[in-house]
Amino acid sequence: MNQTEAQPAPPLPHPRDVALDADLALRLAAGRPTGAAADALRERLRGYIRALAGPADAYAQRMADNRAKDIAVNTVAHARKVADDRGGDPVASLRLLGKSAEILSRYAAAASRPPTPLSDRRP
């Protein structure tokens, strides 16, 4: 394969894996958020965020409600920044990575569902 050909996107992480690691991050942040296990967890969460950011952003961009759309777009942008940040407080880092991955996982799951026709929506 030459360098100009697009690489296939890796498969998205399973929502259950993201949820379990997000929960683990919050639990670990309450105790001892340092060491090899915490570092490995941070890297997994960063990987989830990077994998989910594209589909989550696509979902956010197609939202009809401008306020909700702005919040979702900003949430995705913030999650990307959190994934790129390598410094700071290890407790805050785990919490932010865990919650960001969890939210992006929900957005990505919503992006994979077909839009509901207006006539099928309930008030």
C-alpha positions in Angstrom: 0.0 0.0 0.0 1.5 3.4 -0.9 1.3 6.4 1.4 -1.4 8.2 -0.6 -4.0 5.4 0.0 -6.3 5.9 2.9 -5.8 3.5 5.8 -9.1 1.9 7.0 -10.3 3.3 10.2 -9.8 1.0 13.2 -13.0 -0.5 14.6 -14.7 1.6 17.3 -14.4 0.4 20.8 -17.3 -1.4 22.2 -19.5 0.8 24.4 -19.3 -1.7 27.3 -15.5 -1.5 27.2 -15.6 2.3 27.3 -18.1 2.2 30.2 -16.1 -0.2 32.2 -12.9 1.7 31.8 -14.6 5.0 32.5 -16.0 3.6 35.7 -12.5 2.2 36.6 -11.0 5.6 36.0 -13.4 7.2 38.4 -12.8 4.6 41.0 -9.0 4.8 40.6 -9.1 8.6 40.8 -10.7 8.2 44.2 -7.7 6.2 45.4 -4.3 5.9 43.9 -4.3 7.3 40.3 -0.6 6.7 39.7 1.6 3.9 38.5 1.7 1.6 35.5 -2.0 0.5 35.8 -3.2 4.1 35.9 -0.9 5.1 33.0 -2.2 2.2 30.9 -5.8 3.2 31.7 -5.1 6.8 30.7 -3.7 5.6 27.3 -6.7 3.3 26.7 -9.1 6.2 27.4 -7.1 8.5 25.1 -7.4 5.9 22.4 -11.1 5.6 22.9 -11.5 9.3 22.7 -9.4 9.5 19.4 -11.4 6.6 17.9 -14.8 8.0 18.9 -14.2 11.7 18.2 -15.0 11.5 14.5 -18.3 9.7 14.8 -19.3 11.8 17.9 -18.5 15.0 16.0 -20.6 13.8 13.0 -23.5 13.2 15.4 -23.0 16.6 17.0 -22.9 18.4 13.6 -26.2 17.0 12.5 -28.1 17.9 15.6 -31.0 20.2 14.8 -31.3 22.1 18.1 -28.7 24.9 18.0 -28.0 25.0 21.7 -27.7 21.2 22.0 -25.5 21.2 18.9 -23.2 23.8 20.3 -22.8 21.9 23.6 -22.1 18.6 21.8 -19.6 20.2 19.4 -17.8 21.9 22.2 -17.9 18.6 24.2 -16.2 16.8 21.4 -13.6 19.5 21.0 -12.9 19.5 24.7 -12.5 15.7 24.8 -9.9 15.9 22.0 -8.0 18.5 24.0 -8.2 16.3 27.2 -6.8 13.4 25.2 -3.9 15.4 23.9 -3.0 16.8 27.4 -0.3 14.8 29.0 0.3 16.9 32.2 -1.5 18.1 35.2 -3.2 16.5 38.1 -3.4 12.7 37.8 -6.8 12.6 39.6 -8.3 15.3 37.3 -6.8 13.6 34.3 -8.4 10.2 35.0 -11.8 11.8 35.7 -11.7 14.0 32.6 -10.6 11.2 30.4 -13.1 8.7 31.8 -16.1 11.1 31.5 -15.0 12.3 28.0 -14.7 8.8 26.7 -18.1 7.9 28.1 -19.8 10.9 26.6 -18.2 10.4 23.2 -19.2 6.7 23.3 -22.8 7.8 23.7 -22.6 10.3 20.9 -21.0 7.7 18.6 -23.7 5.2 19.4 -26.3 7.8 18.6 -24.5 8.6 15.3 -24.8 4.9 14.2 -28.6 5.0 14.6 -30.7 6.2 11.7 -32.4 9.5 12.3 -36.0 9.2 13.5 -38.6 10.6 11.0 -40.4 13.6 12.4 -43.7 11.8 12.2 -42.4 9.1 14.6 -41.1 11.5 17.2 -43.0 12.0 20.4 -43.3 15.4 22.2 
